[in-house]
Amino acid sequence: MKSILNSFLLVALLASCSPPEKKDKPFVINQPAEFDTQQAIWLIWPTSNHKEGESVEEVTISIIEAIIPNEKVMVTCKNKEVFGHAKETLQNYFGDLENITLVEIPSLEIWARDMGPIFVETNKNTMAIADFNFNSWGYSDTSDPDTKTEEMYDVRVAEQLKLPVISSSMISEGGNREVNGKGTLITTESVEKGRNPGMSKLEMEAEYKRLLGVKKVIWLKQGLVEDDHTFLGPKITSDGTKAYTVVTTNGHIDEFARFVNDSTILLAQIDTTEFNDPIAFENHKRIEENYQILSKATDQNDKPFTIIRMPLPGTIFSTMSPGDYVYEYIKTLDYKDGSTFPDGDTVKVIAALSYLNFIITNKVIIGQTCWREGMPNELKLKDEEVFQILQSVFPKRKVIMIDAFAVNLGGGGIHCISMQQPSLSSD
């Protein structure tokens, strides 16, 4: 009896010496959806063009012009020189900068969706920033100095806003995660498993739940062909020539599937008339496999989704020449198919262009036009069809379509270069 009593006293003593559990420590309960109420949109001021003559700055200005009548825009600049240029440019264009705030934060690229702040809500009705790791979309290593600068971008935003950061060693980009704001996440295996070969799906899901507060993860298979990693090698086009992708992500979800409300998904679709294009036909096979998954999937409450199909523009080509920003990078890659980049020659490239890569704001939807003078009239009709689809799924918002081809030539679209800052539910 005495030994039992001594054991009890020892346990009690050890318990009294242990630090008390922090039962009131905040934890993440939700990542608000993009269609939820926002405080602001974050953008990065561009400092280079992907191709000479195609101005990324003009696209950025078009986005800002569409947003500022109704919402604040936060523009980050990589250094004081860029800050001064951006401020002067915006003042010349808009005059009053009442709804525009410029902040100096180091970065090399413009893809705020991927390395930017992921705003999440805690159980204390406060905001935090979820900070996944980053390896430059699989083109670099997490230890690379430039990649580290990009990886720190969201942390530096958190410092600006005085928000806590919840970090993970798991690599994941915002452009490959679509949430419905109620607990469901959609992502693609090709990207997440490729970024984290040492992690199982269950381990990755645990991190999604910890950092984003999601309850359910739906795994789609692959993204679009024009989003395949560039270092996998050039694609064979319908005329038998080769074309390179443009430093792409290997399948981000925001190129082909988007939540437009908590129960409705816009999903890309390829018209049968385009099946003679091998790139379009491969996209058809990939997307229909994803459609089968989504059509059988349910949300966090085990309810099925409404799926609305939306066309893709089809394969749109351009060229890159020595001196172009993207050309100078893709010529340095080690091509996994054993091919050799024809350094010095102009090459054919596939624009990373999708109608589903649109921006959702409080009052405005910013979509993309694809038709330009000299292109087939069918593409112009697609632009109009997409406008009508976006207006039908966002009846209370105004749809504004802009030409963002300059951004597409760098490996993404307008959604990829923006990040929304949500309002708290009590705001």
C-alpha positions as CSV (number, residue, x, y, z in Angstrom):
1,M,0.0,0.0,0.0
2,K,2.9,2.3,0.9
3,S,4.6,1.7,-2.5
4,I,1.3,2.4,-4.3
5,L,1.0,5.7,-2.4
6,N,4.6,6.7,-3.2
7,S,4.0,6.0,-6.9
8,F,0.9,8.1,-6.8
9,L,2.8,11.0,-5.1
10,L,5.6,10.7,-7.7
11,V,3.2,10.9,-10.6
12,A,1.5,13.9,-8.9
13,L,4.9,15.6,-8.4
14,L,6.0,15.1,-12.0
15,A,2.6,16.4,-13.2
16,S,3.1,19.5,-11.0
17,C,6.5,20.1,-12.6
18,S,5.2,19.8,-16.2
19,P,4.4,23.1,-17.9
20,P,0.6,23.6,-18.2
21,E,-1.0,22.9,-21.5
22,K,-1.8,25.9,-23.6
23,K,-5.5,25.0,-24.0
24,D,-6.3,28.5,-25.3
25,K,-3.6,28.5,-28.1
26,P,-5.2,29.6,-31.4
27,F,-5.6,27.0,-34.1
28,V,-6.7,27.3,-37.7
29,I,-10.4,26.6,-38.4
30,N,-10.8,27.7,-42.0
31,Q,-9.3,29.2,-45.1
32,P,-12.0,31.6,-46.5
33,A,-12.9,31.0,-50.2
34,E,-11.9,33.5,-52.8
35,F,-15.6,34.4,-53.4
36,D,-16.0,35.3,-49.7
37,T,-15.8,39.0,-48.6
38,Q,-12.3,40.5,-49.1
39,Q,-10.4,43.3,-47.6
40,A,-7.9,43.6,-50.4
41,I,-6.1,42.0,-53.4
42,W,-2.3,41.6,-53.3
43,L,-0.2,42.0,-56.4
44,I,3.6,42.2,-57.1
45,W,4.9,45.0,-59.3
46,P,6.6,43.4,-62.3
47,T,10.2,44.2,-63.2
48,S,10.6,42.3,-66.4
49,N,8.6,41.0,-69.4
50,H,8.5,37.3,-70.3
51,K,8.8,38.2,-74.0
52,E,10.0,41.5,-75.5
53,G,7.1,43.6,-76.6
54,E,4.6,42.0,-74.3
55,S,4.1,44.2,-71.2
56,V,3.3,42.5,-67.9
57,E,3.1,46.0,-66.4
58,E,0.2,46.9,-68.6
59,V,-1.7,43.8,-67.5
60,T,-1.0,44.7,-63.9
61,I,-2.4,48.1,-64.4
62,S,-5.5,46.7,-66.1
63,I,-6.1,44.5,-63.1
64,I,-5.7,47.4,-60.7
65,E,-8.0,49.5,-62.8
66,A,-10.8,46.9,-62.5
67,I,-10.5,46.5,-58.8
68,I,-9.9,49.9,-57.2
69,P,-13.4,51.4,-57.6
70,N,-14.6,48.8,-55.1
71,E,-11.7,47.3,-53.2
72,K,-8.2,48.0,-51.9
73,V,-5.1,46.8,-53.8
74,M,-1.8,46.1,-52.1
75,V,1.2,46.3,-54.4
76,T,4.5,45.0,-53.3
77,C,7.8,46.2,-54.8
78,K,11.1,44.4,-54.6
79,N,13.2,47.4,-53.7
80,K,13.1,51.2,-53.3
81,E,13.8,51.8,-57.0
82,V,10.9,49.7,-58.1
83,F,8.7,51.3,-55.4
84,G,9.5,54.7,-56.8
85,H,8.8,53.6,-60.4
86,A,5.5,51.9,-59.4
87,K,4.3,54.9,-57.4
88,E,5.1,57.3,-60.2
89,T,3.5,55.1,-62.9
90,L,0.3,54.5,-60.8
91,Q,0.0,58.2,-60.0
92,N,0.4,59.1,-63.7
93,Y,-2.3,56.6,-64.6
94,F,-4.8,57.0,-61.7
95,G,-3.9,60.3,-60.1
96,D,-5.3,59.6,-56.6
97,L,-3.9,56.4,-55.0
98,E,-6.5,56.3,-52.3
99,N,-7.3,52.6,-52.8
100,I,-3.7,51.6,-53.6
101,T,-1.0,50.8,-51.0
102,L,2.6,50.2,-52.0
103,V,4.8,48.1,-49.8
104,E,8.5,47.3,-50.2
105,I,9.0,43.5,-50.0
106,P,11.8,41.6,-51.7
107,S,10.8,39.1,-54.5
108,L,12.0,38.1,-57.9
109,E,8.9,36.9,-59.6
110,I,5.2,38.1,-59.8
111,W,3.3,34.9,-58.8
112,A,1.7,36.1,-55.6
113,R,-0.8,33.2,-55.7
114,D,1.9,30.6,-55.2
115,M,4.4,32.2,-52.8
116,G,2.1,34.9,-51.3
117,P,0.2,35.0,-48.1
118,I,-2.4,32.4,-47.5
119,F,-4.8,34.1,-45.0
120,V,-6.6,31.7,-42.6
121,E,-9.0,32.2,-39.8
122,T,-8.4,30.9,-36.3
123,N,-10.8,29.8,-33.5
124,K,-10.1,33.2,-31.8
125,N,-11.7,35.0,-34.8
126,T,-8.3,36.3,-35.8
127,M,-6.3,36.0,-39.0
128,A,-3.0,34.1,-39.4
129,I,-0.9,33.3,-42.4
130,A,-0.3,29.7,-43.5
131,D,3.3,29.3,-44.8
132,F,4.0,26.2,-46.9
133,N,7.5,25.6,-48.1
134,F,8.6,26.5,-51.7
135,N,11.0,25.1,-54.3
136,S,10.3,27.3,-57.3
137,W,7.6,25.0,-58.7
138,G,10.0,22.1,-58.8
139,Y,12.6,23.9,-60.8
140,S,15.0,24.5,-57.9
141,D,15.8,23.4,-54.4
142,T,14.5,24.9,-51.1
143,S,18.1,25.9,-50.2
144,D,18.6,28.0,-53.4
145,P,19.1,31.7,-52.3
146,D,16.5,33.1,-54.9
147,T,14.0,30.4,-53.9
148,K,14.5,31.3,-50.2
149,T,13.7,35.0,-51.1
150,E,10.5,33.9,-52.7
151,E,9.7,31.5,-49.8
152,M,10.0,34.4,-47.3
153,Y,7.6,36.6,-49.2
154,D,4.5,35.5,-47.3
155,V,6.4,35.8,-43.9
156,R,7.3,39.3,-44.8
157,V,3.7,40.1,-45.6
158,A,2.8,38.7,-42.2
159,E,5.4,41.0,-40.6
160,Q,3.8,44.0,-42.4
161,L,0.4,43.1,-41.1
162,K,1.6,41.9,-37.7
163,L,0.0,38.5,-38.2
164,P,1.2,35.1,-36.8
165,V,2.7,32.6,-39.2
166,I,1.9,28.8,-39.2
167,S,4.7,27.1,-41.1
168,S,5.2,23.7,-42.7
169,S,8.1,21.9,-44.4
170,M,5.6,20.6,-46.9
171,I,5.9,22.2,-50.4
172,S,2.7,23.5,-51.8
173,E,1.6,26.5,-53.9
174,G,-1.6,28.4,-53.6
175,G,-2.4,28.0,-57.3
176,N,-2.8,24.2,-56.8
177,R,-5.4,24.5,-54.0
178,E,-9.0,25.5,-54.4
179,V,-11.2,25.7,-51.3
180,N,-14.9,26.2,-50.9
181,G,-14.6,28.1,-47.6
182,K,-16.6,25.4,-45.8
183,G,-13.9,22.8,-45.3
184,T,-13.3,21.2,-48.7
185,L,-10.0,21.4,-50.7
186,I,-9.4,20.3,-54.3
187,T,-5.9,19.7,-55.5
188,T,-3.9,17.7,-58.1
189,E,-1.7,14.7,-57.3
190,S,0.8,15.4,-60.1
191,V,1.8,18.6,-58.4
192,E,1.6,17.8,-54.7
193,K,3.2,14.3,-54.9
194,G,5.8,15.6,-57.2
195,R,6.8,18.4,-54.8
196,N,6.7,16.0,-51.8
197,P,7.9,12.6,-52.9
198,G,8.6,11.6,-49.3
199,M,5.1,12.2,-48.1
200,S,2.0,10.1,-48.3
201,K,-1.4,11.5,-49.1
202,L,-2.5,11.1,-45.5
203,E,0.6,13.0,-44.3
204,M,-0.1,15.8,-46.8
205,E,-3.8,15.9,-45.8
206,A,-2.8,16.3,-42.2
207,E,-0.8,19.4,-43.1
208,Y,-3.7,20.8,-45.2
209,K,-5.9,20.3,-42.2
210,R,-3.4,21.9,-39.7
211,L,-2.5,24.9,-41.9
212,L,-5.9,25.5,-43.7
213,G,-8.5,24.0,-41.4
214,V,-10.0,21.9,-44.1
215,K,-12.0,18.8,-43.3
216,K,-11.9,17.0,-46.7
217,V,-9.4,16.8,-49.6
218,I,-10.4,15.8,-53.1
219,W,-7.5,14.6,-55.2
220,L,-7.6,15.1,-59.0
221,K,-5.0,13.5,-61.2
222,Q,-3.3,15.8,-63.7
223,G,-3.5,19.4,-65.0
224,L,-3.3,20.7,-68.5
225,V,-0.6,19.8,-71.0
226,E,0.4,23.4,-71.5
227,D,1.1,23.4,-67.7
228,D,3.5,20.4,-67.8
229,H,7.0,21.0,-66.4
230,T,9.1,22.6,-69.1
231,F,12.1,20.4,-68.3
232,L,10.1,17.3,-69.3
233,G,10.8,18.3,-72.9
234,P,8.9,19.9,-75.8
235,K,5.5,18.8,-77.0
236,I,4.6,17.6,-80.5
237,T,2.0,19.9,-82.1
238,S,-0.7,19.1,-84.7
239,D,1.7,20.1,-87.5
240,G,4.4,17.8,-86.2
241,T,6.7,20.6,-84.9
242,K,7.9,20.9,-81.3
243,A,6.8,23.5,-78.8
244,Y,8.0,24.3,-75.3
245,T,5.9,25.1,-72.2
246,V,6.9,28.3,-70.5
247,V,8.3,27.5,-67.0
248,T,5.1,26.0,-65.9
249,T,3.9,24.2,-62.7
250,N,3.1,20.7,-63.9
251,G,-0.7,20.9,-63.3
252,H,-2.0,23.7,-61.1
253,I,-5.7,23.3,-60.3
254,D,-6.6,27.0,-61.1
255,E,-6.0,26.3,-64.8
256,F,-8.9,23.9,-65.1
257,A,-11.1,23.7,-62.0
258,R,-12.5,26.5,-59.8
259,F,-15.0,26.9,-57.0
260,V,-17.5,29.6,-57.8
261,N,-19.5,29.0,-54.6
262,D,-19.3,26.4,-51.9
263,S,-21.2,23.8,-53.9
264,T,-20.4,24.6,-57.5
265,I,-17.3,23.9,-59.6
266,L,-16.4,25.3,-63.0
267,L,-14.5,22.6,-64.9
268,A,-12.7,22.9,-68.2
269,Q,-14.0,21.0,-71.2
270,I,-12.5,20.3,-74.7
271,D,-14.9,20.4,-77.7
272,T,-14.8,17.3,-79.9
273,T,-13.9,19.5,-82.9
274,E,-10.5,20.0,-81.4
275,F,-9.6,16.4,-81.0
276,N,-7.3,16.5,-84.1
277,D,-4.9,18.6,-81.9
278,P,-2.8,16.1,-79.9
279,I,-2.4,18.6,-77.1
280,A,-6.1,19.3,-76.8
281,F,-6.9,15.6,-77.0
282,E,-4.5,14.8,-74.2
283,N,-6.2,17.6,-72.2
284,H,-9.6,16.0,-72.9
285,K,-8.4,12.7,-71.5
286,R,-7.0,14.3,-68.4
287,I,-9.9,16.5,-67.7
288,E,-12.5,13.8,-68.2
289,E,-10.7,11.6,-65.7
290,N,-10.9,14.5,-63.3
291,Y,-14.6,15.0,-64.1
292,Q,-15.3,11.3,-63.2
293,I,-13.6,12.0,-59.8
294,L,-15.5,15.2,-59.2
295,S,-18.8,13.8,-60.3
296,K,-18.6,11.1,-57.7
297,A,-17.1,13.3,-55.0
298,T,-18.9,15.0,-52.2
299,D,-18.2,18.0,-50.0
300,Q,-17.5,18.2,-46.3
301,N,-21.2,17.4,-45.6
302,D,-21.2,14.5,-48.1
303,K,-23.3,16.5,-50.6
304,P,-22.5,16.3,-54.3
305,F,-21.2,19.2,-56.3
306,T,-22.9,21.0,-59.2
307,I,-20.4,20.9,-62.1
308,I,-20.5,23.5,-64.9
309,R,-18.3,23.0,-67.9
310,M,-16.3,25.9,-69.4
311,P,-14.3,25.8,-72.7
312,L,-10.6,26.2,-73.0
313,P,-9.2,28.5,-75.6
314,G,-7.3,25.7,-77.3
315,T,-3.6,25.5,-77.8
316,I,-2.2,29.0,-78.5
317,F,1.4,29.4,-79.6
318,S,3.9,32.1,-79.6
319,T,7.7,32.3,-80.1
320,M,10.7,33.0,-77.9
321,S,14.0,34.3,-79.1
322,P,17.4,34.9,-77.6
323,G,17.2,37.8,-75.1
324,D,13.6,37.0,-74.1
325,Y,13.4,36.5,-70.3
326,V,11.8,33.0,-70.6
327,Y,14.0,31.9,-73.4
328,E,17.2,32.7,-71.4
329,Y,15.9,30.5,-68.6
330,I,14.5,27.5,-70.5
331,K,17.7,27.2,-72.5
332,T,19.5,26.3,-69.2
333,L,17.2,23.4,-68.3
334,D,18.3,19.8,-68.2
335,Y,15.6,18.1,-70.4
336,K,14.4,14.8,-69.0
337,D,13.5,13.4,-72.4
338,G,17.1,13.7,-73.5
339,S,16.4,16.5,-76.0
340,T,18.8,19.5,-76.5
341,F,17.5,23.0,-76.5
342,P,18.4,24.8,-79.8
343,D,20.2,27.7,-78.2
344,G,20.5,30.6,-80.5
345,D,17.4,29.7,-82.6
346,T,13.9,31.1,-82.1
347,V,11.6,28.4,-80.6
348,K,7.9,27.8,-80.6
349,V,6.2,28.0,-77.2
350,I,2.8,27.1,-75.8
351,A,1.1,29.9,-73.8
352,A,-0.1,28.9,-70.3
353,L,-3.5,30.3,-71.1
354,S,-6.9,29.2,-69.6
355,Y,-10.2,30.9,-69.3
356,L,-10.5,29.4,-65.8
357,N,-7.6,31.4,-64.5
358,F,-9.8,34.4,-63.5
359,I,-9.8,36.7,-60.4
360,I,-12.7,36.9,-58.0
361,T,-13.2,40.2,-56.1
362,N,-16.0,41.7,-54.0
363,K,-17.8,43.3,-56.9
364,V,-15.9,42.3,-60.1
365,I,-14.7,39.2,-61.8
366,I,-11.6,39.7,-64.0
367,G,-11.5,37.2,-66.8
368,Q,-9.2,36.9,-69.8
369,T,-9.8,37.4,-73.5
370,C,-7.7,35.3,-75.9
371,W,-8.6,36.6,-79.3
372,R,-6.3,39.1,-81.0
373,E,-6.4,40.6,-84.5
374,G,-5.6,38.0,-87.0
375,M,-6.7,35.0,-84.9
376,P,-9.7,32.8,-85.9
377,N,-13.1,34.2,-85.3
378,E,-14.0,31.0,-83.4
379,L,-11.7,32.2,-80.6
380,K,-13.6,35.5,-80.4
381,L,-16.8,33.6,-80.0
382,K,-15.3,31.6,-77.2
383,D,-14.3,34.8,-75.5
384,E,-17.9,35.9,-75.6
385,E,-19.2,32.5,-74.4
386,V,-16.8,32.6,-71.4
387,F,-18.0,36.1,-70.6
388,Q,-21.6,34.8,-70.5
389,I,-20.7,31.8,-68.3
390,L,-18.8,33.9,-65.8
391,Q,-21.7,36.4,-65.7
392,S,-24.2,33.5,-65.1
393,V,-22.2,32.0,-62.2
394,F,-21.5,35.4,-60.7
395,P,-24.8,37.3,-61.3
396,K,-24.2,39.9,-58.6
397,R,-20.7,40.8,-59.9
398,K,-19.5,42.7,-62.9
399,V,-17.4,40.7,-65.4
400,I,-14.4,42.5,-66.9
401,M,-12.3,40.7,-69.5
402,I,-8.7,41.8,-70.2
403,D,-5.9,40.7,-72.5
404,A,-3.3,39.0,-70.2
405,F,-1.2,37.2,-72.9
406,A,2.0,38.9,-71.6
407,V,1.5,37.1,-68.3
408,N,0.6,33.7,-69.9
409,L,4.0,33.7,-71.6
410,G,5.6,33.4,-68.2
411,G,3.8,30.2,-67.1
412,G,0.5,31.3,-65.6
413,G,-2.4,33.7,-65.7
414,I,-4.0,36.6,-63.9
415,H,-5.2,34.5,-61.0
416,C,-1.6,33.3,-60.5
417,I,-0.3,36.8,-60.0
418,S,-3.0,37.8,-57.4
419,M,-3.9,36.9,-53.8
420,Q,-7.0,37.9,-51.9
421,Q,-6.9,39.0,-48.3
422,P,-10.3,38.0,-46.8
423,S,-12.3,39.8,-44.2
424,L,-13.0,38.1,-40.9
425,S,-16.6,36.8,-40.5
426,S,-17.2,39.5,-37.9
427,D,-15.8,42.4,-40.0
